[in-house]
Amino acid sequence: MEIVKDVQKKFGQRLAELRKEKGWSQEKLSLESEMARSYLGGVERGKRNISLINICKLAETLGVKPADLMQFD
């Protein structure tokens, strides 16, 4: 399960990076994506296992491809 936690953490860091590139707060991303800020915070901290549907929804909201959210080492 170590690899799962590592992937969740890297995904969260990437999400935060893309969000900050837009100059958005978690609150702004929450409003634009219609997802709870607390949920997004958990995703960014690597504590939540995000669904494929939510990955696609966040990508659309941020104006990127879903694969862009998975661009991490």
CHARMM-style PDB file with segment names, atoms N, HN, CA, C and O in Angstrom:
ATOM      1  N   MET     1       0.816  -1.208   0.000  1.00  0.00      PROA
ATOM      2  CA  MET     1       0.000   0.000   0.000  1.00  0.00      PROA
ATOM      3  C   MET     1       0.856   1.266   0.000  1.00  0.00      PROA
ATOM      4  O   MET     1       0.336   2.370  -0.167  1.00  0.00      PROA
ATOM      5  N   GLU     2       2.152   1.108   0.185  1.00  0.00      PROA
ATOM      6  HN  GLU     2       2.574   0.211   0.321  1.00  0.00      PROA
ATOM      7  CA  GLU     2       3.048   2.267   0.186  1.00  0.00      PROA
ATOM      8  C   GLU     2       2.995   3.010  -1.142  1.00  0.00      PROA
ATOM      9  O   GLU     2       2.995   4.241  -1.167  1.00  0.00      PROA
ATOM     10  N   ILE     3       2.949   2.265  -2.250  1.00  0.00      PROA
ATOM     11  HN  ILE     3       2.948   1.265  -2.229  1.00  0.00      PROA
ATOM     12  CA  ILE     3       2.916   2.896  -3.575  1.00  0.00      PROA
ATOM     13  C   ILE     3       1.641   3.711  -3.773  1.00  0.00      PROA
ATOM     14  O   ILE     3       1.667   4.756  -4.424  1.00  0.00      PROA
ATOM     15  N   VAL     4       0.528   3.240  -3.216  1.00  0.00      PROA
ATOM     16  HN  VAL     4       0.507   2.391  -2.688  1.00  0.00      PROA
ATOM     17  CA  VAL     4      -0.744   3.965  -3.333  1.00  0.00      PROA
ATOM     18  C   VAL     4      -0.633   5.315  -2.647  1.00  0.00      PROA
ATOM     19  O   VAL     4      -1.028   6.331  -3.219  1.00  0.00      PROA
ATOM     20  N   LYS     5      -0.111   5.341  -1.450  1.00  0.00      PROA
ATOM     21  HN  LYS     5       0.210   4.515  -0.986  1.00  0.00      PROA
ATOM     22  CA  LYS     5       0.028   6.595  -0.715  1.00  0.00      PROA
ATOM     23  C   LYS     5       0.981   7.546  -1.436  1.00  0.00      PROA
ATOM     24  O   LYS     5       0.758   8.757  -1.457  1.00  0.00      PROA
ATOM     25  N   ASP     6       2.046   6.995  -2.029  1.00  0.00      PROA
ATOM     26  HN  ASP     6       2.227   6.012  -2.012  1.00  0.00      PROA
ATOM     27  CA  ASP     6       3.004   7.807  -2.754  1.00  0.00      PROA
ATOM     28  C   ASP     6       2.348   8.448  -3.974  1.00  0.00      PROA
ATOM     29  O   ASP     6       2.562   9.630  -4.242  1.00  0.00      PROA
ATOM     30  N   VAL     7       1.555   7.682  -4.711  1.00  0.00      PROA
ATOM     31  HN  VAL     7       1.381   6.721  -4.494  1.00  0.00      PROA
ATOM     32  CA  VAL     7       0.860   8.200  -5.897  1.00  0.00      PROA
ATOM     33  C   VAL     7      -0.160   9.252  -5.493  1.00  0.00      PROA
ATOM     34  O   VAL     7      -0.275  10.283  -6.155  1.00  0.00      PROA
ATOM     35  N   GLN     8      -0.897   9.013  -4.425  1.00  0.00      PROA
ATOM     36  HN  GLN     8      -0.803   8.175  -3.887  1.00  0.00      PROA
ATOM     37  CA  GLN     8      -1.878   9.993  -3.950  1.00  0.00      PROA
ATOM     38  C   GLN     8      -1.187  11.305  -3.590  1.00  0.00      PROA
ATOM     39  O   GLN     8      -1.687  12.383  -3.909  1.00  0.00      PROA
ATOM     40  N   LYS     9      -0.051  11.210  -2.933  1.00  0.00      PROA
ATOM     41  HN  LYS     9       0.355  10.334  -2.673  1.00  0.00      PROA
ATOM     42  CA  LYS     9       0.686  12.412  -2.528  1.00  0.00      PROA
ATOM     43  C   LYS     9       1.209  13.165  -3.751  1.00  0.00      PROA
ATOM     44  O   LYS     9       1.091  14.388  -3.822  1.00  0.00      PROA
ATOM     45  N   LYS    10       1.784  12.444  -4.712  1.00  0.00      PROA
ATOM     46  HN  LYS    10       1.880  11.450  -4.654  1.00  0.00      PROA
ATOM     47  CA  LYS    10       2.304  13.078  -5.924  1.00  0.00      PROA
ATOM     48  C   LYS    10       1.179  13.706  -6.739  1.00  0.00      PROA
ATOM     49  O   LYS    10       1.341  14.799  -7.282  1.00  0.00      PROA
ATOM     50  N   PHE    11       0.039  13.018  -6.826  1.00  0.00      PROA
ATOM     51  HN  PHE    11      -0.092  12.131  -6.385  1.00  0.00      PROA
ATOM     52  CA  PHE    11      -1.103  13.583  -7.545  1.00  0.00      PROA
ATOM     53  C   PHE    11      -1.545  14.877  -6.875  1.00  0.00      PROA
ATOM     54  O   PHE    11      -1.794  15.875  -7.551  1.00  0.00      PROA
ATOM     55  N   GLY    12      -1.643  14.863  -5.554  1.00  0.00      PROA
ATOM     56  HN  GLY    12      -1.441  14.052  -5.005  1.00  0.00      PROA
ATOM     57  CA  GLY    12      -2.053  16.047  -4.814  1.00  0.00      PROA
ATOM     58  C   GLY    12      -1.108  17.213  -5.019  1.00  0.00      PROA
ATOM     59  O   GLY    12      -1.545  18.354  -5.166  1.00  0.00      PROA
ATOM     60  N   GLN    13       0.183  16.932  -5.029  1.00  0.00      PROA
ATOM     61  HN  GLN    13       0.538  16.004  -4.910  1.00  0.00      PROA
ATOM     62  CA  GLN    13       1.173  17.983  -5.261  1.00  0.00      PROA
ATOM     63  C   GLN    13       1.017  18.564  -6.665  1.00  0.00      PROA
ATOM     64  O   GLN    13       1.129  19.774  -6.862  1.00  0.00      PROA
ATOM     65  N   ARG    14       0.759  17.691  -7.636  1.00  0.00      PROA
ATOM     66  HN  ARG    14       0.668  16.708  -7.476  1.00  0.00      PROA
ATOM     67  CA  ARG    14       0.582  18.150  -9.012  1.00  0.00      PROA
ATOM     68  C   ARG    14      -0.683  19.002  -9.144  1.00  0.00      PROA
ATOM     69  O   ARG    14      -0.677  20.031  -9.819  1.00  0.00      PROA
ATOM     70  N   LEU    15      -1.761  18.569  -8.496  1.00  0.00      PROA
ATOM     71  HN  LEU    15      -1.766  17.734  -7.947  1.00  0.00      PROA
ATOM     72  CA  LEU    15      -3.002  19.336  -8.517  1.00  0.00      PROA
ATOM     73  C   LEU    15      -2.764  20.731  -7.930  1.00  0.00      PROA
ATOM     74  O   LEU    15      -3.189  21.733  -8.504  1.00  0.00      PROA
ATOM     75  N   ALA    16      -2.091  20.785  -6.796  1.00  0.00      PROA
ATOM     76  HN  ALA    16      -1.746  19.971  -6.329  1.00  0.00      PROA
ATOM     77  CA  ALA    16      -1.804  22.076  -6.159  1.00  0.00      PROA
ATOM     78  C   ALA    16      -0.943  22.944  -7.068  1.00  0.00      PROA
ATOM     79  O   ALA    16      -1.159  24.153  -7.158  1.00  0.00      PROA
ATOM     80  N   GLU    17       0.028  22.337  -7.739  1.00  0.00      PROA
ATOM     81  HN  GLU    17       0.204  21.355  -7.666  1.00  0.00      PROA
ATOM     82  CA  GLU    17       0.907  23.078  -8.652  1.00  0.00      PROA
ATOM     83  C   GLU    17       0.101  23.712  -9.791  1.00  0.00      PROA
ATOM     84  O   GLU    17       0.274  24.893 -10.092  1.00  0.00      PROA
ATOM     85  N   LEU    18      -0.771  22.932 -10.417  1.00  0.00      PROA
ATOM     86  HN  LEU    18      -0.911  21.973 -10.172  1.00  0.00      PROA
ATOM     87  CA  LEU    18      -1.578  23.454 -11.522  1.00  0.00      PROA
ATOM     88  C   LEU    18      -2.568  24.515 -11.040  1.00  0.00      PROA
ATOM     89  O   LEU    18      -2.814  25.503 -11.733  1.00  0.00      PROA
ATOM     90  N   ARG    19      -3.125  24.308  -9.867  1.00  0.00      PROA
ATOM     91  HN  ARG    19      -2.925  23.506  -9.304  1.00  0.00      PROA
ATOM     92  CA  ARG    19      -4.058  25.286  -9.292  1.00  0.00      PROA
ATOM     93  C   ARG    19      -3.341  26.611  -9.045  1.00  0.00      PROA
ATOM     94  O   ARG    19      -3.862  27.675  -9.378  1.00  0.00      PROA
ATOM     95  N   LYS    20      -2.159  26.545  -8.466  1.00  0.00      PROA
ATOM     96  HN  LYS    20      -1.736  25.680  -8.196  1.00  0.00      PROA
ATOM     97  CA  LYS    20      -1.389  27.756  -8.148  1.00  0.00      PROA
ATOM     98  C   LYS    20      -0.917  28.467  -9.417  1.00  0.00      PROA
ATOM     99  O   LYS    20      -0.822  29.694  -9.440  1.00  0.00      PROA
ATOM    100  N   GLU    21      -0.622  27.702 -10.474  1.00  0.00      PROA
ATOM    101  HN  GLU    21      -0.699  26.705 -10.455  1.00  0.00      PROA
ATOM    102  CA  GLU    21      -0.235  28.313 -11.751  1.00  0.00      PROA
ATOM    103  C   GLU    21      -1.344  29.223 -12.283  1.00  0.00      PROA
ATOM    104  O   GLU    21      -1.069  30.218 -12.953  1.00  0.00      PROA
ATOM    105  N   LYS    22      -2.596  28.875 -11.981  1.00  0.00      PROA
ATOM    106  HN  LYS    22      -2.819  28.067 -11.437  1.00  0.00      PROA
ATOM    107  CA  LYS    22      -3.731  29.703 -12.382  1.00  0.00      PROA
ATOM    108  C   LYS    22      -3.971  30.852 -11.407  1.00  0.00      PROA
ATOM    109  O   LYS    22      -4.791  31.734 -11.662  1.00  0.00      PROA
ATOM    110  N   GLY    23      -3.250  30.832 -10.290  1.00  0.00      PROA
ATOM    111  HN  GLY    23      -2.584  30.116 -10.083  1.00  0.00      PROA
ATOM    112  CA  GLY    23      -3.435  31.861  -9.281  1.00  0.00      PROA
ATOM    113  C   GLY    23      -4.690  31.653  -8.452  1.00  0.00      PROA
ATOM    114  O   GLY    23      -5.230  32.594  -7.870  1.00  0.00      PROA
ATOM    115  N   TRP    24      -5.146  30.411  -8.407  1.00  0.00      PROA
ATOM    116  HN  TRP    24      -4.707  29.647  -8.880  1.00  0.00      PROA
ATOM    117  CA  TRP    24      -6.382  30.088  -7.691  1.00  0.00      PROA
ATOM    118  C   TRP    24      -6.099  29.558  -6.292  1.00  0.00      PROA
ATOM    119  O   TRP    24      -5.112  28.859  -6.059  1.00  0.00      PROA
ATOM    120  N   SER    25      -6.974  29.903  -5.380  1.00  0.00      PROA
ATOM    121  HN  SER    25      -7.776  30.471  -5.569  1.00  0.00      PROA
ATOM    122  CA  SER    25      -6.968  29.316  -4.042  1.00  0.00      PROA
ATOM    123  C   SER    25      -7.733  27.986  -4.104  1.00  0.00      PROA
ATOM    124  O   SER    25      -8.390  27.677  -5.099  1.00  0.00      PROA
ATOM    125  N   GLN    26      -7.633  27.220  -3.036  1.00  0.00      PROA
ATOM    126  HN  GLN    26      -7.099  27.470  -2.228  1.00  0.00      PROA
ATOM    127  CA  GLN    26      -8.455  26.003  -2.956  1.00  0.00      PROA
ATOM    128  C   GLN    26      -9.932  26.367  -3.006  1.00  0.00      PROA
ATOM    129  O   GLN    26     -10.738  25.647  -3.594  1.00  0.00      PROA
ATOM    130  N   GLU    27     -10.276  27.475  -2.394  1.00  0.00      PROA
ATOM    131  HN  GLU    27      -9.621  28.060  -1.916  1.00  0.00      PROA
ATOM    132  CA  GLU    27     -11.668  27.930  -2.382  1.00  0.00      PROA
ATOM    133  C   GLU    27     -12.163  28.211  -3.803  1.00  0.00      PROA
ATOM    134  O   GLU    27     -13.273  27.819  -4.161  1.00  0.00      PROA
ATOM    135  N   LYS    28     -11.351  28.881  -4.605  1.00  0.00      PROA
ATOM    136  HN  LYS    28     -10.449  29.200  -4.314  1.00  0.00      PROA
ATOM    137  CA  LYS    28     -11.719  29.182  -5.995  1.00  0.00      PROA
ATOM    138  C   LYS    28     -11.881  27.887  -6.791  1.00  0.00      PROA
ATOM    139  O   LYS    28     -12.853  27.741  -7.533  1.00  0.00      PROA
ATOM    140  N   LEU    29     -10.954  26.955  -6.650  1.00  0.00      PROA
ATOM    141  HN  LEU    29     -10.165  27.074  -6.048  1.00  0.00      PROA
ATOM    142  CA  LEU    29     -11.066  25.677  -7.347  1.00  0.00      PROA
ATOM    143  C   LEU    29     -12.310  24.928  -6.890  1.00  0.00      PROA
ATOM    144  O   LEU    29     -12.991  24.285  -7.689  1.00  0.00      PROA
ATOM    145  N   SER    30     -12.589  25.018  -5.624  1.00  0.00      PROA
ATOM    146  HN  SER    30     -12.035  25.540  -4.976  1.00  0.00      PROA
ATOM    147  CA  SER    30     -13.789  24.380  -5.068  1.00  0.00      PROA
ATOM    148  C   SER    30     -15.052  24.938  -5.714  1.00  0.00      PROA
ATOM    149  O   SER    30     -15.935  24.184  -6.124  1.00  0.00      PROA
ATOM    150  N   LEU    31     -15.131  26.245  -5.800  1.00  0.00      PROA
ATOM    151  HN  LEU    31     -14.414  26.858  -5.466  1.00  0.00      PROA
ATOM    152  CA  LEU    31     -16.309  26.886  -6.395  1.00  0.00      PROA
ATOM    153  C   LEU    31     -16.436  26.556  -7.875  1.00  0.00      PROA
ATOM    154  O   LEU    31     -17.528  26.250  -8.354  1.00  0.00      PROA
ATOM    155  N   GLU    32     -15.333  26.618  -8.595  1.00  0.00      PROA
ATOM    156  HN  GLU    32     -14.446  26.866  -8.206  1.00  0.00      PROA
ATOM    157  CA  GLU    32     -15.353  26.378 -10.040  1.00  0.00      PROA
ATOM    158  C   GLU    32     -15.649  24.919 -10.387  1.00  0.00      PROA
ATOM    159  O   GLU    32     -16.315  24.639 -11.384  1.00  0.00      PROA
ATOM    160  N   SER    33     -15.160  24.003  -9.576  1.00  0.00      PROA
ATOM    161  HN  SER    33     -14.619  24.231  -8.766  1.00  0.00      PROA
ATOM    162  CA  SER    33     -15.330  22.569  -9.855  1.00  0.00      PROA
ATOM    163  C   SER    33     -16.565  21.973  -9.175  1.00  0.00      PROA
ATOM    164  O   SER    33     -16.949  20.836  -9.451  1.00  0.00      PROA
ATOM    165  N   GLU    34     -17.175  22.749  -8.291  1.00  0.00      PROA
ATOM    166  HN  GLU    34     -16.864  23.672  -8.067  1.00  0.00      PROA
ATOM    167  CA  GLU    34     -18.327  22.288  -7.510  1.00  0.00      PROA
ATOM    168  C   GLU    34     -17.979  21.074  -6.646  1.00  0.00      PROA
ATOM    169  O   GLU    34     -18.774  20.148  -6.487  1.00  0.00      PROA
ATOM    170  N   MET    35     -16.751  21.113  -6.089  1.00  0.00      PROA
ATOM    171  HN  MET    35     -16.105  21.865  -6.217  1.00  0.00      PROA
ATOM    172  CA  MET    35     -16.304  20.092  -5.138  1.00  0.00      PROA
ATOM    173  C   MET    35     -16.014  20.780  -3.815  1.00  0.00      PROA
ATOM    174  O   MET    35     -15.620  21.946  -3.787  1.00  0.00      PROA
ATOM    175  N   ALA    36     -16.205  20.066  -2.734  1.00  0.00      PROA
ATOM    176  HN  ALA    36     -16.524  19.119  -2.757  1.00  0.00      PROA
ATOM    177  CA  ALA    36     -15.971  20.640  -1.402  1.00  0.00      PROA
ATOM    178  C   ALA    36     -14.499  21.002  -1.223  1.00  0.00      PROA
ATOM    179  O   ALA    36     -13.615  20.237  -1.607  1.00  0.00      PROA
ATOM    180  N   ARG    37     -14.242  22.167  -0.640  1.00  0.00      PROA
ATOM    181  HN  ARG    37     -14.961  22.788  -0.327  1.00  0.00      PROA
ATOM    182  CA  ARG    37     -12.879  22.602  -0.387  1.00  0.00      PROA
ATOM    183  C   ARG    37     -12.152  21.618   0.510  1.00  0.00      PROA
ATOM    184  O   ARG    37     -10.969  21.345   0.305  1.00  0.00      PROA
ATOM    185  N   SER    38     -12.846  21.084   1.499  1.00  0.00      PROA
ATOM    186  HN  SER    38     -13.806  21.305   1.666  1.00  0.00      PROA
ATOM    187  CA  SER    38     -12.208  20.125   2.413  1.00  0.00      PROA
ATOM    188  C   SER    38     -11.793  18.855   1.672  1.00  0.00      PROA
ATOM    189  O   SER    38     -10.756  18.266   1.978  1.00  0.00      PROA
ATOM    190  N   TYR    39     -12.604  18.432   0.697  1.00  0.00      PROA
ATOM    191  HN  TYR    39     -13.447  18.910   0.448  1.00  0.00      PROA
ATOM    192  CA  TYR    39     -12.263  17.267  -0.122  1.00  0.00      PROA
ATOM    193  C   TYR    39     -11.008  17.564  -0.944  1.00  0.00      PROA
ATOM    194  O   TYR    39     -10.080  16.756  -0.982  1.00  0.00      PROA
ATOM    195  N   LEU    40     -10.983  18.730  -1.602  1.00  0.00      PROA
ATOM    196  HN  LEU    40     -11.737  19.387  -1.571  1.00  0.00      PROA
ATOM    197  CA  LEU    40      -9.827  19.106  -2.422  1.00  0.00      PROA
ATOM    198  C   LEU    40      -8.567  19.232  -1.569  1.00  0.00      PROA
ATOM    199  O   LEU    40      -7.479  18.852  -2.001  1.00  0.00      PROA
ATOM    200  N   GLY    41      -8.714  19.758  -0.377  1.00  0.00      PROA
ATOM    201  HN  GLY    41      -9.598  20.067  -0.025  1.00  0.00      PROA
ATOM    202  CA  GLY    41      -7.576  19.853   0.534  1.00  0.00      PROA
ATOM    203  C   GLY    41      -7.022  18.475   0.866  1.00  0.00      PROA
ATOM    204  O   GLY    41      -5.807  18.282   0.911  1.00  0.00      PROA
ATOM    205  N   GLY    42      -7.915  17.519   1.098  1.00  0.00      PROA
ATOM    206  HN  GLY    42      -8.902  17.676   1.061  1.00  0.00      PROA
ATOM    207  CA  GLY    42      -7.496  16.140   1.363  1.00  0.00      PROA
ATOM    208  C   GLY    42      -6.793  15.514   0.172  1.00  0.00      PROA
ATOM    209  O   GLY    42      -5.822  14.776   0.330  1.00  0.00      PROA
ATOM    210  N   VAL    43      -7.289  15.814  -1.024  1.00  0.00      PROA
ATOM    211  HN  VAL    43      -8.079  16.414  -1.153  1.00  0.00      PROA
ATOM    212  CA  VAL    43      -6.644  15.314  -2.248  1.00  0.00      PROA
ATOM    213  C   VAL    43      -5.243  15.912  -2.367  1.00  0.00      PROA
ATOM    214  O   VAL    43      -4.278  15.192  -2.624  1.00  0.00      PROA
ATOM    215  N   GLU    44      -5.131  17.217  -2.181  1.00  0.00      PROA
ATOM    216  HN  GLU    44      -5.915  17.802  -1.972  1.00  0.00      PROA
ATOM    217  CA  GLU    44      -3.831  17.880  -2.309  1.00  0.00      PROA
ATOM    218  C   GLU    44      -2.827  17.401  -1.260  1.00  0.00      PROA
ATOM    219  O   GLU    44      -1.623  17.400  -1.515  1.00  0.00      PROA
ATOM    220  N   ARG    45      -3.302  17.002  -0.103  1.00  0.00      PROA
ATOM    221  HN  ARG    45      -4.280  17.003   0.105  1.00  0.00      PROA
ATOM    222  CA  ARG    45      -2.414  16.484   0.948  1.00  0.00      PROA
ATOM    223  C   ARG    45      -2.115  14.995   0.768  1.00  0.00      PROA
ATOM    224  O   ARG    45      -1.334  14.426   1.531  1.00  0.00      PROA
ATOM    225  N   GLY    46      -2.728  14.363  -0.231  1.00  0.00      PROA
ATOM    226  HN  GLY    46      -3.362  14.825  -0.851  1.00  0.00      PROA
ATOM    227  CA  GLY    46      -2.511  12.935  -0.470  1.00  0.00      PROA
ATOM    228  C   GLY    46      -3.270  12.037   0.471  1.00  0.00      PROA
ATOM    229  O   GLY    46      -2.922  10.868   0.637  1.00  0.00      PROA
ATOM    230  N   LYS    47      -4.304  12.569   1.087  1.00  0.00      PROA
ATOM    231  HN  LYS    47      -4.587  13.519   0.951  1.00  0.00      PROA
ATOM    232  CA  LYS    47      -5.099  11.799   2.053  1.00  0.00      PROA
ATOM    233  C   LYS    47      -6.341  11.172   1.442  1.00  0.00      PROA
ATOM    234  O   LYS    47      -6.942  10.276   2.035  1.00  0.00      PROA
ATOM    235  N   ARG    48      -6.732  11.637   0.258  1.00  0.00      PROA
ATOM    236  HN  ARG    48      -6.244  12.365  -0.224  1.00  0.00      PROA
ATOM    237  CA  ARG    48      -7.952  11.141  -0.388  1.00  0.00      PROA
ATOM    238  C   ARG    48      -7.593  10.429  -1.683  1.00  0.00      PROA
ATOM    239  O   ARG    48      -6.698  10.860  -2.410  1.00  0.00      PROA
ATOM    240  N   ASN    49      -8.287   9.351  -1.966  1.00  0.00      PROA
ATOM    241  HN  ASN    49      -9.015   9.001  -1.376  1.00  0.00      PROA
ATOM    242  CA  ASN    49      -8.103   8.614  -3.214  1.00  0.00      PROA
ATOM    243  C   ASN    49      -9.161   9.108  -4.194  1.00  0.00      PROA
ATOM    244  O   ASN    49     -10.319   8.693  -4.136  1.00  0.00      PROA
ATOM    245  N   ILE    50      -8.754   9.991  -5.086  1.00  0.00      PROA
ATOM    246  HN  ILE    50      -7.814  10.329  -5.132  1.00  0.00      PROA
ATOM    247  CA  ILE    50      -9.679  10.659  -5.992  1.00  0.00      PROA
ATOM    248  C   ILE    50     -10.146   9.708  -7.091  1.00  0.00      PROA
ATOM    249  O   ILE    50      -9.388   8.851  -7.545  1.00  0.00      PROA
ATOM    250  N   SER    51     -11.390   9.865  -7.509  1.00  0.00      PROA
ATOM    251  HN  SER    51     -12.006  10.561  -7.139  1.00  0.00      PROA
ATOM    252  CA  SER    51     -11.952   9.018  -8.561  1.00  0.00      PROA
ATOM    253  C   SER    51     -11.583   9.550  -9.943  1.00  0.00      PROA
ATOM    254  O   SER    51     -11.227  10.718 -10.097  1.00  0.00      PROA
ATOM    255  N   LEU    52     -11.670   8.690 -10.929  1.00  0.00      PROA
ATOM    256  HN  LEU    52     -11.959   7.740 -10.805  1.00  0.00      PROA
ATOM    257  CA  LEU    52     -11.393   9.070 -12.308  1.00  0.00      PROA
ATOM    258  C   LEU    52     -12.340  10.179 -12.761  1.00  0.00      PROA
ATOM    259  O   LEU    52     -11.922  11.104 -13.458  1.00  0.00      PROA
ATOM    260  N   ILE    53     -13.589  10.096 -12.377  1.00  0.00      PROA
ATOM    261  HN  ILE    53     -13.928   9.345 -11.810  1.00  0.00      PROA
ATOM    262  CA  ILE    53     -14.564  11.131 -12.740  1.00  0.00      PROA
ATOM    263  C   ILE    53     -14.129  12.485 -12.196  1.00  0.00      PROA
ATOM    264  O   ILE    53     -14.201  13.491 -12.903  1.00  0.00      PROA
ATOM    265  N   ASN    54     -13.679  12.518 -10.947  1.00  0.00      PROA
ATOM    266  HN  ASN    54     -13.621  11.701 -10.373  1.00  0.00      PROA
ATOM    267  CA  ASN    54     -13.247  13.783 -10.355  1.00  0.00      PROA
ATOM    268  C   ASN    54     -11.943  14.287 -10.960  1.00  0.00      PROA
ATOM    269  O   ASN    54     -11.737  15.496 -11.055  1.00  0.00      PROA
ATOM    270  N   ILE    55     -11.057  13.375 -11.372  1.00  0.00      PROA
ATOM    271  HN  ILE    55     -11.225  12.393 -11.294  1.00  0.00      PROA
ATOM    272  CA  ILE    55      -9.842  13.789 -12.065  1.00  0.00      PROA
ATOM    273  C   ILE    55     -10.226  14.516 -13.355  1.00  0.00      PROA
ATOM    274  O   ILE    55      -9.691  15.582 -13.658  1.00  0.00      PROA
ATOM    275  N   CYS    56     -11.150  13.934 -14.105  1.00  0.00      PROA
ATOM    276  HN  CYS    56     -11.585  13.067 -13.859  1.00  0.00      PROA
ATOM    277  CA  CYS    56     -11.591  14.547 -15.363  1.00  0.00      PROA
ATOM    278  C   CYS    56     -12.282  15.884 -15.113  1.00  0.00      PROA
ATOM    279  O   CYS    56     -12.090  16.836 -15.870  1.00  0.00      PROA
ATOM    280  N   LYS    57     -13.074  15.956 -14.067  1.00  0.00      PROA
ATOM    281  HN  LYS    57     -13.230  15.183 -13.453  1.00  0.00      PROA
ATOM    282  CA  LYS    57     -13.771  17.200 -13.731  1.00  0.00      PROA
ATOM    283  C   LYS    57     -12.786  18.305 -13.355  1.00  0.00      PROA
ATOM    284  O   LYS    57     -12.951  19.452 -13.769  1.00  0.00      PROA
ATOM    285  N   LEU    58     -11.767  17.964 -12.577  1.00  0.00      PROA
ATOM    286  HN  LEU    58     -11.633  17.032 -12.241  1.00  0.00      PROA
ATOM    287  CA  LEU    58     -10.760  18.952 -12.196  1.00  0.00      PROA
ATOM    288  C   LEU    58      -9.943  19.392 -13.405  1.00  0.00      PROA
ATOM    289  O   LEU    58      -9.628  20.574 -13.546  1.00  0.00      PROA
ATOM    290  N   ALA    59      -9.602  18.452 -14.272  1.00  0.00      PROA
ATOM    291  HN  ALA    59      -9.858  17.493 -14.158  1.00  0.00      PROA
ATOM    292  CA  ALA    59      -8.846  18.799 -15.477  1.00  0.00      PROA
ATOM    293  C   ALA    59      -9.633  19.791 -16.327  1.00  0.00      PROA
ATOM    294  O   ALA    59      -9.080  20.786 -16.796  1.00  0.00      PROA
ATOM    295  N   GLU    60     -10.908  19.524 -16.522  1.00  0.00      PROA
ATOM    296  HN  GLU    60     -11.357  18.715 -16.141  1.00  0.00      PROA
ATOM    297  CA  GLU    60     -11.749  20.433 -17.307  1.00  0.00      PROA
ATOM    298  C   GLU    60     -11.806  21.810 -16.648  1.00  0.00      PROA
ATOM    299  O   GLU    60     -11.700  22.833 -17.325  1.00  0.00      PROA
ATOM    300  N   THR    61     -11.973  21.830 -15.344  1.00  0.00      PROA
ATOM    301  HN  THR    61     -12.060  20.999 -14.795  1.00  0.00      PROA
ATOM    302  CA  THR    61     -12.046  23.086 -14.602  1.00  0.00      PROA
ATOM    303  C   THR    61     -10.748  23.889 -14.744  1.00  0.00      PROA
ATOM    304  O   THR    61     -10.779  25.110 -14.899  1.00  0.00      PROA
ATOM    305  N   LEU    62      -9.624  23.201 -14.692  1.00  0.00      PROA
ATOM    306  HN  LEU    62      -9.598  22.209 -14.566  1.00  0.00      PROA
ATOM    307  CA  LEU    62      -8.323  23.866 -14.773  1.00  0.00      PROA
ATOM    308  C   LEU    62      -7.891  24.132 -16.211  1.00  0.00      PROA
ATOM    309  O   LEU    62      -6.896  24.818 -16.442  1.00  0.00      PROA
ATOM    310  N   GLY    63      -8.629  23.596 -17.174  1.00  0.00      PROA
ATOM    311  HN  GLY    63      -9.437  23.039 -16.987  1.00  0.00      PROA
ATOM    312  CA  GLY    63      -8.289  23.811 -18.577  1.00  0.00      PROA
ATOM    313  C   GLY    63      -7.080  23.016 -19.039  1.00  0.00      PROA
ATOM    314  O   GLY    63      -6.318  23.463 -19.896  1.00  0.00      PROA
ATOM    315  N   VAL    64      -6.914  21.827 -18.459  1.00  0.00      PROA
ATOM    316  HN  VAL    64      -7.534  21.464 -17.763  1.00  0.00      PROA
ATOM    317  CA  VAL    64      -5.813  20.943 -18.838  1.00  0.00      PROA
ATOM    318  C   VAL    64      -6.377  19.575 -19.204  1.00  0.00      PROA
ATOM    319  O   VAL    64      -7.557  19.301 -18.987  1.00  0.00      PROA
ATOM    320  N   LYS    65      -5.531  18.729 -19.756  1.00  0.00      PROA
ATOM    321  HN  LYS    65      -4.572  18.951 -19.932  1.00  0.00      PROA
ATOM    322  CA  LYS    65      -5.924  17.350 -20.048  1.00  0.00      PROA
ATOM    323  C   LYS    65      -5.823  16.536 -18.763  1.00  0.00      PROA
ATOM    324  O   LYS    65      -4.974  16.820 -17.919  1.00  0.00      PROA
ATOM    325  N   PRO    66      -6.678  15.526 -18.602  1.00  0.00      PROA
ATOM    326  CA  PRO    66      -6.551  14.682 -17.411  1.00  0.00      PROA
ATOM    327  C   PRO    66      -5.135  14.130 -17.228  1.00  0.00      PROA
ATOM    328  O   PRO    66      -4.652  14.017 -16.102  1.00  0.00      PROA
ATOM    329  N   ALA    67      -4.475  13.788 -18.334  1.00  0.00      PROA
ATOM    330  HN  ALA    67      -4.867  13.880 -19.249  1.00  0.00      PROA
ATOM    331  CA  ALA    67      -3.103  13.260 -18.254  1.00  0.00      PROA
ATOM    332  C   ALA    67      -2.144  14.280 -17.644  1.00  0.00      PROA
ATOM    333  O   ALA    67      -1.151  13.892 -17.028  1.00  0.00      PROA
ATOM    334  N   ASP    68      -2.417  15.568 -17.801  1.00  0.00      PROA
ATOM    335  HN  ASP    68      -3.223  15.884 -18.301  1.00  0.00      PROA
ATOM    336  CA  ASP    68      -1.549  16.595 -17.222  1.00  0.00      PROA
ATOM    337  C   ASP    68      -1.524  16.509 -15.711  1.00  0.00      PROA
ATOM    338  O   ASP    68      -0.524  16.866 -15.087  1.00  0.00      PROA
ATOM    339  N   LEU    69      -2.597  16.045 -15.118  1.00  0.00      PROA
ATOM    340  HN  LEU    69      -3.409  15.755 -15.625  1.00  0.00      PROA
ATOM    341  CA  LEU    69      -2.646  15.889 -13.668  1.00  0.00      PROA
ATOM    342  C   LEU    69      -1.794  14.707 -13.203  1.00  0.00      PROA
ATOM    343  O   LEU    69      -1.446  14.603 -12.027  1.00  0.00      PROA
ATOM    344  N   MET    70      -1.466  13.823 -14.142  1.00  0.00      PROA
ATOM    345  HN  MET    70      -1.749  13.909 -15.098  1.00  0.00      PROA
ATOM    346  CA  MET    70      -0.676  12.632 -13.802  1.00  0.00      PROA
ATOM    347  C   MET    70       0.793  12.797 -14.189  1.00  0.00      PROA
ATOM    348  O   MET    70       1.550  11.827 -14.144  1.00  0.00      PROA
ATOM    349  N   GLN    71       1.203  13.994 -14.564  1.00  0.00      PROA
ATOM    350  HN  GLN    71       0.588  14.781 -14.600  1.00  0.00      PROA
ATOM    351  CA  GLN    71       2.595  14.257 -14.950  1.00  0.00      PROA
ATOM    352  C   GLN    71       3.451  14.491 -13.712  1.00  0.00      PROA
ATOM    353  O   GLN    71       3.697  15.628 -13.309  1.00  0.00      PROA
ATOM    354  N   PHE    72       3.899  13.388 -13.121  1.00  0.00      PROA
ATOM    355  HN  PHE    72       3.700  12.464 -13.448  1.00  0.00      PROA
ATOM    356  CA  PHE    72       4.813  13.468 -11.982  1.00  0.00      PROA
ATOM    357  C   PHE    72       5.741  12.270 -12.037  1.00  0.00      PROA
ATOM    358  O   PHE    72       5.450  11.275 -12.700  1.00  0.00      PROA
ATOM    359  N   ASP    73       6.868  12.371 -11.330  1.00  0.00      PROA
ATOM    360  HN  ASP    73       7.105  13.180 -10.791  1.00  0.00      PROA
ATOM    361  CA  ASP    73       7.860  11.291 -11.337  1.00  0.00      PROA
ATOM    362  C   ASP    73       7.453  10.175 -10.414  1.00  0.00      PROA
ATOM    363  OT1 ASP    73       8.170   9.181 -10.293  1.00  0.00      PROA
TER     364      ASP     73
END
